[in-house]
Amino acid sequence: MSDPSHIPDRAHVRTEQRNPRTTTLHQASVAEIIAMIQAEDETIPDAMARARPSLEAFIAAAEPGFVAGGRLIYIGAGTSGRLGVLDASEAPPTFQVDRGRVVGIIAGGDAALRTSSESREDDPEGARPDLTGLALTPRDTVLAIAAGGTTPYVRGSLAITKELCPEAVTGFLTCSPVETPAACDHMIVIETGPEVITGSTRMKAGTATKLALNTISTAIMIREGRVYENLMVDLRATNAKLRDRAARIVSTLTGLERTSAFAVLDQAGGSVKTAVVMHRRDLDRAGAEACLAEAGGRLDRAITTP
């Protein structure tokens, strides 16, 4: 039996406290359960709004390094880790960013995506092998994610990051007000309060975390020039759904009708940006690709530069 005196008391953590509005869950009807869950979910937008300044500061700090070729690295355990891996895995197909530019690290490795390995959360040195293997550079940004803000694996990852590369930008995303880790450059607190089921941070805290990660990665991709107007112009058409979307984007930005949009898209090797530049600048594929390269991959510059 382990000595309970060595187990930290987390009663002060907001996400671990009881929610006085949901103490009758065990007696509630299905309709009442849904109503209680939805009432708590309605508090998330306000929490996100309060966190807007810290999200802005973190994204602004991460942007220069990422645009210069650096990486955005998420580190978490349990639900927080799974959400980080999910956001990282969605970046390449959405924005055509090279694999390895957005990285998700979870305590327990890929197996923890399907099978709980929460016991790995207690090791503050647990992330060292993965972080060492990444060969961190000053252009990289590391965001540690812990809903309750106390996970040793996650908090320890920030100290390891600064030890390996002091110039890397570090951030800590949590849903409970806690002490800022010494190695944290940017603290992001999205205070969602006690959960519907006490301590079940896959609920409000998980939803808020997903919203925050969507905001962070999307904003950085937009700032890197992977979106034009509100269109996913870094899309590469690799299946029927994406070919349809790509053709519609090309039509929107060139005025071409659907059949012609498909034709120029095929000539561009499936690249929306290349297809748009080919038509707007009257260039062949090689010329359009050269134009985009000179514009740093930004469509807005490529189609306006004489």
C-alpha positions in Angstrom: 0.0 0.0 0.0 1.3 3.4 -0.9 1.7 6.1 1.8 -1.3 8.5 1.3 0.8 11.3 2.8 2.7 11.4 -0.5 -0.4 11.9 -2.6 -1.0 15.7 -3.2 -4.4 17.1 -2.0 -6.0 18.7 -5.1 -9.2 19.8 -3.3 -8.2 23.4 -4.1 -8.3 22.8 -7.9 -11.4 24.3 -9.4 -12.0 21.4 -11.8 -11.9 19.0 -8.9 -14.5 20.8 -6.8 -18.2 19.8 -6.6 -20.7 21.7 -8.8 -23.6 22.7 -6.6 -25.9 22.9 -9.6 -25.6 19.2 -10.5 -25.8 17.4 -7.2 -29.1 15.7 -8.2 -27.7 14.0 -11.3 -28.4 10.5 -9.9 -32.2 11.3 -9.7 -32.5 13.3 -12.9 -34.5 12.3 -16.0 -32.8 12.2 -19.4 -34.3 15.6 -20.2 -33.0 17.0 -16.9 -29.5 15.6 -17.4 -29.3 17.2 -20.9 -30.5 20.5 -19.5 -27.9 20.5 -16.8 -25.1 19.6 -19.1 -26.1 22.2 -21.6 -26.5 24.9 -18.9 -22.9 24.3 -17.9 -21.7 24.3 -21.5 -23.2 27.7 -21.9 -20.6 29.1 -19.5 -17.7 28.2 -21.8 -17.9 31.2 -24.2 -17.5 33.6 -21.3 -14.5 31.7 -20.1 -13.0 31.8 -23.5 -13.6 35.5 -23.8 -11.8 36.2 -20.6 -8.9 34.2 -21.8 -8.7 36.2 -25.1 -5.8 38.5 -24.1 -3.6 35.6 -23.0 -4.4 33.6 -26.1 -3.5 36.6 -28.2 -0.1 37.1 -26.4 0.8 33.4 -26.8 -0.1 33.3 -30.5 1.8 36.6 -31.2 4.9 35.1 -29.5 4.6 31.8 -31.4 4.0 33.3 -34.8 7.5 34.6 -35.7 9.2 31.3 -35.0 6.6 29.2 -36.7 6.6 31.4 -39.9 10.4 31.0 -39.9 10.0 27.3 -40.1 9.6 26.4 -36.4 7.2 24.0 -34.8 4.1 24.1 -32.6 4.4 21.3 -30.0 1.6 20.2 -27.7 2.3 18.2 -24.6 -0.4 16.7 -22.4 -1.8 13.6 -20.6 -5.2 12.0 -20.6 -7.9 14.0 -22.3 -5.6 17.1 -22.6 -3.0 15.0 -24.4 -5.5 13.4 -26.7 -6.9 16.8 -27.7 -3.3 18.0 -28.5 -2.6 15.0 -30.7 -5.9 15.5 -32.4 -5.2 19.1 -33.3 -1.7 18.3 -34.5 -3.0 15.5 -36.7 -5.6 17.7 -38.3 -3.1 20.4 -39.3 -1.5 18.7 -42.4 -4.8 17.8 -44.2 -6.4 21.1 -43.4 -3.6 23.5 -44.1 -1.1 21.3 -46.1 1.6 22.1 -43.5 4.4 19.6 -43.5 4.0 16.7 -41.1 6.2 17.4 -38.1 5.5 21.2 -38.0 2.6 20.7 -35.5 3.5 17.9 -33.0 1.3 16.2 -30.4 3.0 14.4 -27.4 0.9 12.4 -25.0 2.0 10.7 -21.8 2.2 7.0 -22.5 2.7 7.4 -26.2 0.3 6.6 -29.1 -1.1 3.7 -27.1 -2.6 6.2 -24.7 -4.8 7.6 -27.4 -7.0 4.5 -27.1 -6.1 3.0 -23.8 -5.8 5.0 -20.5 -2.3 5.3 -19.2 -2.9 8.0 -16.6 -0.3 6.5 -14.3 2.3 8.1 -16.6 1.1 11.5 -15.6 2.9 11.5 -12.3 6.5 11.6 -13.7 7.8 15.1 -14.2 10.6 13.7 -16.3 8.3 11.7 -18.5 8.4 14.0 -21.5 12.2 14.2 -21.7 12.8 11.4 -24.3 10.3 12.9 -26.7 11.5 16.5 -26.2 15.1 15.5 -26.6 14.3 13.6 -29.7 12.7 16.7 -31.3 16.0 18.6 -31.1 14.3 21.8 -30.1 15.3 25.1 -31.7 14.7 28.8 -30.7 12.0 28.9 -33.5 9.9 26.2 -31.7 6.9 26.8 -29.4 5.9 24.3 -26.7 2.4 24.4 -25.2 1.8 22.2 -22.2 -1.9 21.3 -21.6 -3.4 20.3 -18.2 -7.1 20.9 -17.4 -6.5 21.0 -13.7 -3.1 22.6 -14.0 -1.2 20.2 -11.6 -0.2 17.2 -13.8 3.6 16.6 -13.0 4.3 15.2 -16.5 2.9 18.4 -18.1 4.4 20.9 -15.7 7.7 19.1 -15.9 7.8 19.3 -19.7 8.1 23.1 -19.5 11.2 22.9 -17.3 12.7 20.3 -19.6 12.0 22.5 -22.7 13.8 25.5 -21.2 16.7 23.2 -20.1 17.1 21.9 -23.7 16.4 25.2 -25.5 16.0 28.3 -23.3 15.0 30.4 -26.3 12.0 28.3 -27.2 8.6 29.9 -26.4 6.6 28.1 -23.7 3.0 28.2 -22.8 0.7 26.5 -20.3 -3.0 26.0 -21.0 -5.2 25.1 -18.1 -8.8 25.4 -17.0 -8.1 26.1 -13.3 -6.3 29.0 -11.7 -3.0 27.6 -10.5 0.6 28.8 -9.8 2.4 29.6 -13.1 5.3 27.2 -13.7 8.7 28.8 -13.5 9.5 27.8 -17.0 6.3 29.1 -18.5 6.5 32.3 -20.7 2.7 32.5 -21.4 0.0 31.4 -19.0 -3.4 30.7 -20.5 -6.2 30.1 -18.0 -9.7 29.3 -19.3 -11.6 29.0 -16.0 -14.5 26.7 -16.7 -15.2 25.9 -13.0 -16.5 22.7 -11.5 -17.6 20.0 -13.9 -21.1 18.5 -14.2 -19.5 15.3 -12.8 -16.9 16.2 -10.3 -13.4 16.0 -11.8 -14.6 14.8 -15.2 -12.5 17.3 -17.2 -13.4 15.6 -20.5 -16.5 17.8 -20.3 -16.4 21.6 -19.9 -12.6 21.8 -19.6 -12.2 19.4 -22.6 -14.5 21.5 -24.7 -12.7 24.7 -23.8 -9.3 23.1 -24.4 -10.5 22.0 -27.9 -11.7 25.5 -28.7 -8.4 27.1 -27.5 -6.3 24.7 -29.6 -8.5 25.3 -32.6 -8.0 29.1 -32.1 -4.2 28.8 -31.6 -3.4 26.5 -34.6 -5.9 28.2 -37.0 -4.6 31.7 -36.1 -1.0 30.7 -36.7 -1.8 29.1 -40.0 -3.7 32.1 -41.1 -0.8 34.4 -40.1 1.5 32.1 -42.1 -0.6 32.7 -45.2 -2.4 29.4 -45.5 -5.8 31.1 -45.7 -6.9 33.7 -48.3 -10.0 35.7 -47.4 -11.7 32.9 -45.5 -10.8 30.1 -48.0 -8.6 27.1 -47.4 -6.3 27.9 -50.3 -3.4 25.6 -49.2 -5.7 22.7 -50.0 -4.4 20.1 -52.3 -7.1 18.0 -54.0 -6.4 14.4 -53.2 -9.8 12.8 -53.1 -13.3 13.5 -54.5 -14.5 15.7 -51.6 -11.3 17.8 -51.7 -11.4 18.1 -55.5 -14.9 19.5 -55.3 -13.9 22.0 -52.6 -10.8 22.9 -54.4 -12.7 23.6 -57.7 -15.2 25.7 -55.8 -12.4 27.8 -54.3 -10.7 28.2 -57.7 -14.0 29.3 -59.2 -14.6 31.8 -56.4 -11.2 33.4 -56.8 -11.0 33.3 -60.6 -14.6 33.5 -61.9 -14.0 30.3 -63.9 -17.0 28.0 -64.3 -16.7 24.5 -62.6 -15.4 22.5 -65.6 -12.7 25.1 -66.3 -11.8 25.3 -62.7 -11.2 21.5 -62.6 -9.1 21.8 -65.8 -6.7 24.5 -64.4 -6.6 22.7 -61.1 -5.4 19.5 -62.9 -2.8 21.6 -64.7 -1.7 22.9 -61.3 -1.1 19.4 -59.9 -4.1 19.8 -57.6 -2.7 22.9 -55.9 -5.4 25.6 -55.3 -2.8 28.4 -54.9 -1.0 27.4 -58.0 -4.2 27.2 -60.0 -5.3 30.6 -58.9 -2.0 32.3 -59.7 -1.8 30.5 -63.1 -5.2 32.1 -64.1 -4.9 35.5 -62.4 -1.3 36.1 -63.7 -1.6 34.2 -67.0 1.3 31.9 -66.1 2.1 28.3 -66.6 2.5 25.9 -63.6 6.3 26.5 -63.3 5.8 30.3 -63.5 3.0 30.3 -60.9 5.1 28.1 -58.6 8.0 30.4 -58.9 5.8 33.4 -58.2 4.4 31.8 -55.1 7.9 30.9 -53.9 9.0 34.5 -54.4 5.9 35.6 -52.4 6.8 33.3 -49.5 3.8 31.1 -50.4 1.3 33.8 -49.7 -1.4 34.0 -52.3 -2.3 37.6 -51.6 1.2 38.7 -52.5 1.5 36.4 -55.5 -1.6 37.7 -57.2 -0.9 41.4 -56.6 2.9 41.6 -57.1 3.7 43.0 -60.6 
